[in-house]
Amino acid sequence: MRIGIIKEGKNPPDKRVPFTPQQCKSIVDNYPEVELYIQKSPIRAFRDEEYEELGLTLVDELSDVDTVFGVKEVNIEDLIPNKTHFFFSHTIKEQPYNRDLLQAVIDKNVSLVDYEVLTKPNKTRLVGFGRYAGIVGTYNAFLAYGVRTGKYSLKAANKCADRAEMESELPKIKLPNDFKIALTGLGRVAGGAIEVLKKMGVKQVDPTSFLENEFNEPVFAQLSVTDYFKKKDGGAFKRKDAYENAKDFDSDFMKFAKTANMYIPCHFWDAEAPFIFTKQELASPDFKIEVIADISCDIAGPIPSTIRPSTIALPIYEVNKKTLEEVETTSEESITVMAVDNLPCELPKDASEDFGNELLKSILPALLRQDPDQIIDRATIAKNGDLNSHFEYLRDYLAGR
């Protein structure tokens, strides 16, 4: 098989790669049946020379390969007809802005494999950048707290060479002894967030202790839906019930908002589920949270203060808690929001290495050797000039209906 690494074409530029130079070398060494080609790029976090120095082949274009790996959506004009493409297509939720891309995929007889739906049979995702979203988003939470309070100043993550340099900034952080952090979510994003909190030495406590006790050191609690949702009928429930019957629940997060100083949302949110908190609760004098680092970043969704995405260049904004209008000055009437929606791009080398390791572990063997669980086919949105059977539900979306 001839595999190509495509040059990322989206704007603003994305410096991430599906495979680092060392990982590409590992592919060539471990899969002698593979010919690997790297399309030249001036924007990657890894320079062309770093691939070339390992004996890898750089090319101007990839028309002769069989399978193409990228990261972001491939521009329509860059799709290579009759080839297999791996990338995040952002079409499976019927995103209007990528309907033309999916139509072009079909018109050009492209087999499209979407990273987002590469899963185990139990639907657990196999690859993603969620861990690094959690890592960078949590660092940015404390960058935001430093800006709000003026107690310290951190170097922006995207100005750091790598994660190690970013973490060398952590000792600068100064928190009150009674500081409390609420974190929602149980997946990869939350796992990355907790890595940073533990690196800082922040103690983890259970949700009940978080609510009922005072501490003489900073603490955090990881919350699941069983902690911050409640059934409308007041009955007991299991976590899966909140996902399967979201309409039957109300939020019970306000009890945490009354005691937490910072909130780091790392959850998956269903549009049918209740908001985490309401506009009225945000405006309440009992709402104690000063900083929200909204890693989940659902605009006009469960967190009313997340009124827009922020950017890597300008990651923080202030929102008046009563009017939900953006304001220039920090005050007791405002809440500080971090809502960067492409956080892994701030540490492109580390994030790429983490992502490539997952591809090497779970996806390359399925692609090149054996795939008894049909991992690749179940993630193939289109093939043979049509939608794959697993994605027939996209038919109306594709037709613009």
C-alpha positions in Angstrom: 0.0 0.0 0.0 1.2 3.5 -0.8 0.3 5.9 2.0 0.6 9.7 1.8 0.6 12.4 4.5 -1.2 15.4 3.0 -0.3 19.0 3.5 -3.0 20.7 5.7 -4.9 23.3 3.6 -7.3 24.8 6.0 -7.1 28.5 6.9 -6.2 29.5 9.6 -3.3 27.0 9.2 -3.2 23.9 11.4 0.3 22.8 12.3 -0.8 19.3 13.5 0.1 16.1 11.7 -1.4 12.6 11.7 2.1 11.1 12.2 5.4 12.6 13.5 8.6 12.0 11.6 9.6 9.2 14.1 6.2 7.6 13.8 6.5 7.6 10.0 9.9 5.9 10.3 8.2 3.3 12.6 5.6 2.6 9.9 8.2 2.0 7.2 10.3 -0.2 9.6 7.3 -2.3 10.8 5.3 -2.5 7.6 7.7 -3.4 4.8 4.7 -3.6 2.4 4.1 0.2 2.9 5.5 2.9 0.7 5.2 6.2 2.6 5.2 9.7 1.0 5.1 13.1 2.8 3.7 16.0 0.9 5.9 19.0 1.4 4.4 21.7 3.7 5.7 25.0 5.1 3.3 25.1 8.0 3.7 21.8 9.9 5.0 21.8 13.5 7.6 19.3 12.1 9.8 20.7 9.3 10.1 18.8 6.0 13.8 18.3 6.8 12.9 16.3 10.0 11.1 13.8 7.8 13.8 13.8 5.1 16.6 13.2 7.7 15.0 9.9 8.6 15.1 8.7 5.1 11.4 9.4 4.3 10.3 10.5 0.9 9.0 14.0 0.3 6.8 14.8 -2.7 5.0 17.8 -4.2 1.7 16.0 -4.7 0.1 12.6 -3.8 -1.8 11.5 -6.9 0.1 8.1 -6.9 -0.8 7.0 -3.4 -3.6 4.7 -2.4 -4.5 6.1 1.1 -4.2 9.7 2.3 -3.9 10.7 6.0 -4.6 14.3 7.2 -6.0 16.0 10.2 -8.6 18.7 9.3 -11.1 18.7 6.5 -9.5 18.5 3.2 -10.3 21.4 0.9 -12.6 20.2 -2.0 -10.0 21.2 -4.6 -7.4 19.1 -2.7 -9.4 15.8 -2.6 -7.7 13.2 -4.7 -10.2 11.3 -6.8 -10.6 7.5 -6.3 -8.4 7.4 -3.2 -9.1 6.7 0.5 -8.9 9.7 2.7 -8.6 9.8 6.5 -9.6 13.1 8.2 -12.0 14.8 10.6 -14.8 15.6 8.1 -17.3 17.2 10.5 -20.3 15.9 8.5 -21.7 13.1 10.8 -23.8 15.6 12.7 -25.1 17.1 9.4 -23.0 20.2 9.7 -24.4 22.6 7.0 -21.0 24.1 6.3 -19.5 20.8 5.1 -22.4 19.4 3.0 -20.6 20.5 -0.2 -17.5 18.7 1.0 -19.4 15.4 1.4 -21.0 15.8 -2.0 -17.5 16.4 -3.5 -16.3 13.2 -1.8 -19.0 11.2 -3.5 -18.6 13.0 -6.8 -14.9 12.2 -6.8 -15.4 8.6 -5.7 -13.4 9.2 -2.5 -13.5 6.6 0.3 -13.8 8.9 3.3 -12.8 7.4 6.7 -13.7 9.8 9.6 -11.5 9.7 12.7 -14.4 10.6 14.9 -16.2 7.3 14.2 -13.2 5.0 14.4 -14.5 3.0 17.4 -14.5 -0.3 19.2 -17.7 -2.4 18.7 -19.0 -0.9 22.0 -18.7 2.6 20.3 -15.7 3.7 22.4 -13.6 6.0 20.3 -10.2 4.8 19.4 -8.5 8.1 18.3 -8.9 11.8 19.0 -7.3 15.0 20.3 -9.5 15.2 23.4 -6.8 14.5 25.9 -4.8 17.5 24.7 -7.9 19.7 24.6 -8.2 18.9 28.3 -4.5 19.5 29.0 -4.3 22.9 27.2 -7.7 24.0 28.3 -6.9 23.4 31.9 -3.6 25.3 31.6 -5.6 28.1 30.0 -8.0 28.1 32.9 -5.2 29.1 35.3 -3.8 31.6 32.7 -7.3 33.2 32.8 -7.4 33.2 36.6 -4.0 35.0 36.6 -5.3 37.6 34.2 -8.5 38.1 36.2 -6.7 38.5 39.6 -3.4 39.9 38.6 -1.7 37.5 41.1 0.6 35.9 38.4 1.2 35.7 34.7 1.7 32.6 32.6 3.2 32.2 29.2 0.6 31.3 26.6 0.7 27.6 25.7 1.1 28.3 22.0 4.2 30.3 22.8 5.8 27.3 24.5 7.9 24.9 22.5 6.2 21.9 24.0 4.2 20.5 26.9 7.3 20.3 29.1 7.9 24.1 28.7 4.2 24.8 29.4 4.3 22.7 32.6 7.4 24.6 33.7 5.1 27.6 34.1 2.9 25.9 36.6 4.9 26.8 39.7 4.0 30.4 39.1 0.4 29.8 39.9 -0.8 31.3 43.1 -4.2 30.1 44.4 -6.0 30.8 47.7 -5.9 28.0 50.2 -9.6 27.5 50.0 -9.8 27.4 46.2 -12.2 24.9 44.7 -12.4 23.6 41.1 -15.4 21.8 39.7 -14.8 19.6 36.6 -17.6 17.9 34.6 -17.0 14.9 32.4 -15.5 11.4 32.6 -13.8 10.9 29.2 -10.5 11.7 27.4 -10.9 15.5 27.8 -11.5 15.2 31.6 -8.5 12.8 31.8 -6.2 15.4 30.2 -7.5 18.1 32.5 -6.9 16.0 35.6 -3.3 15.3 34.4 -2.6 19.1 34.7 -4.4 19.5 38.0 -2.4 16.6 39.5 0.8 18.0 38.1 0.0 21.2 40.0 -0.6 19.2 43.2 -4.3 20.1 43.4 -5.9 17.5 45.6 -8.9 15.5 44.3 -11.9 15.1 46.6 -15.2 13.4 46.2 -18.3 15.6 45.2 -19.9 15.3 48.6 -16.8 16.4 50.5 -16.4 19.2 47.9 -19.9 20.5 48.9 -19.8 19.9 52.6 -16.2 20.6 53.7 -13.8 23.4 53.9 -10.1 22.8 52.9 -6.9 24.5 53.7 -5.5 23.7 50.2 -6.8 23.9 46.6 -9.0 21.0 45.7 -11.0 19.7 42.7 -13.9 17.4 42.2 -14.7 15.4 39.1 -18.5 15.4 38.5 -20.6 13.0 36.5 -24.2 13.6 35.5 -25.3 11.7 38.6 -23.8 14.6 40.6 -25.2 17.6 38.7 -28.4 16.3 37.1 -31.6 15.2 38.9 -34.7 13.5 37.7 -37.7 15.7 37.4 -39.8 13.2 39.4 -37.2 13.1 42.2 -36.3 9.5 41.7 -33.0 7.7 41.7 -31.2 7.0 38.4 -28.2 5.5 36.8 -25.7 7.5 34.7 -26.9 5.9 31.4 -30.4 7.0 32.1 -29.4 10.7 31.8 -27.9 10.0 28.3 -30.8 7.8 27.1 -33.7 9.9 28.5 -32.2 13.4 28.8 -35.6 15.1 28.7 -36.5 13.6 32.0 -33.8 15.5 33.9 -33.2 19.0 35.4 -29.9 20.5 36.3 -28.7 20.3 39.9 -25.4 22.1 39.3 -26.1 25.3 41.2 -25.1 23.6 44.5 -21.6 23.4 43.1 -21.7 26.9 41.6 -22.3 28.2 45.1 -19.0 26.8 46.4 -16.6 26.5 43.4 -14.3 29.3 42.3 -13.5 27.8 38.9 -15.4 25.5 36.6 -13.8 23.3 33.8 -16.4 21.8 31.6 -15.1 18.6 29.9 -18.4 16.8 29.4 -20.3 15.7 26.3 -23.7 17.5 26.2 -26.8 16.3 24.4 -29.0 19.1 22.9 -32.0 17.4 24.6 -30.4 17.6 28.1 -30.9 20.5 30.5 -28.5 23.4 30.6 -25.8 22.9 33.2 -27.0 26.2 34.7 -29.4 28.9 33.6 -29.0 32.6 32.9 -30.9 33.3 36.1 -28.6 31.2 38.1 -25.6 32.9 36.6 -27.0 36.3 37.6 -27.7 35.1 41.2 -25.5 36.6 44.0 -25.0 33.0 45.2 -23.1 32.1 42.0 -19.5 32.0 43.2 -17.6 30.8 40.1 -15.2 33.5 38.8 -13.6 31.6 35.8 -15.1 29.1 33.4 -12.6 27.3 31.1 -15.2 25.9 28.7 -13.3 23.1 26.9 -16.5 21.6 25.7 -17.4 25.0 24.0 -21.0 24.5 23.0 -22.1 27.9 21.8 -25.5 29.1 22.9 -25.7 25.8 24.8 -25.5 24.5 28.4 -23.3 27.2 29.7 -24.9 30.7 29.1 -21.7 32.6 29.6 -20.1 30.9 26.6 -21.4 33.4 24.1 -18.8 32.8 21.4 -15.6 30.9 20.8 -12.4 32.6 21.7 -9.1 32.3 19.8 -5.6 31.1 20.5 -4.4 34.6 20.1 -7.1 36.1 22.4 -8.3 33.1 24.5 -10.1 35.1 27.3 -13.1 37.4 27.4 -15.3 38.9 30.1 -19.1 38.5 30.2 -21.5 40.5 32.4 -23.3 37.9 34.5 -26.7 39.7 34.3 -26.8 40.9 30.7 -24.6 38.2 29.1 -23.0 41.0 27.2 -19.2 41.0 26.6 -17.5 43.7 28.6 -13.9 45.0 28.6 -13.3 45.3 32.4 -13.1 42.5 35.0 -15.4 43.1 38.0 -17.6 41.2 40.5 -20.4 41.6 38.0 -18.5 39.7 35.3 -17.3 36.2 34.8 -14.0 35.3 33.0 -14.5 32.9 30.0 -11.9 30.8 28.2 -13.6 29.1 25.2 -10.9 28.3 22.6 -12.4 25.6 20.3 -9.1 24.3 18.8 -7.1 23.9 22.0 -4.8 21.0 20.8 -3.4 23.3 18.1 -1.6 25.2 20.9 0.7 22.3 21.4 0.8 20.8 17.9 3.9 18.6 18.4 2.7 16.9 21.6 -0.9 16.6 20.4 0.3 15.1 17.1 2.5 12.6 18.8 -0.4 11.5 21.1 -2.8 11.2 18.1 -0.3 9.3 16.0 0.4 6.8 18.8 -3.3 6.0 18.8 -3.3 5.5 15.0 -0.3 3.2 15.2 -1.8 1.2 18.0 -5.4 0.7 16.8 -5.9 1.8 13.2 -2.8 0.9 11.2 -3.1 -2.8 12.1 -6.7 -2.8 11.1 -5.9 -1.0 7.8 -2.9 -3.1 6.8 -3.3 -6.5 8.4 -6.6 -7.7 9.9 -9.8 -5.9 10.8 -12.2 -8.5 12.3 -14.2 -5.8 14.1 -14.6 -3.9 10.8 -13.2 -0.8 12.5 -12.4 0.9 9.1 -15.6 0.0 7.4 -17.8 1.2 10.3 -16.0 4.6 10.1 -16.2 4.9 6.3 -18.8 7.5 5.5 -18.6 7.2 1.7 -17.2 4.7 -0.7 -17.8 3.6 -4.3 -19.4 6.9 -5.2 -22.1 6.7 -2.6 -22.8 6.8 1.1 -21.8 3.7 3.1 -24.7 1.8 4.5 -23.8 2.8 8.1 -24.3 6.5 7.1 -27.5 6.2 5.1 -29.1 8.7 7.6 -27.1 11.4 5.9 -29.0 11.0 2.6 -31.4 14.0 3.2 -28.5 16.1 4.5 -26.5 15.3 1.4 -29.5 16.3 -0.8 -30.0 19.6 1.1 -33.3 18.6 2.5 
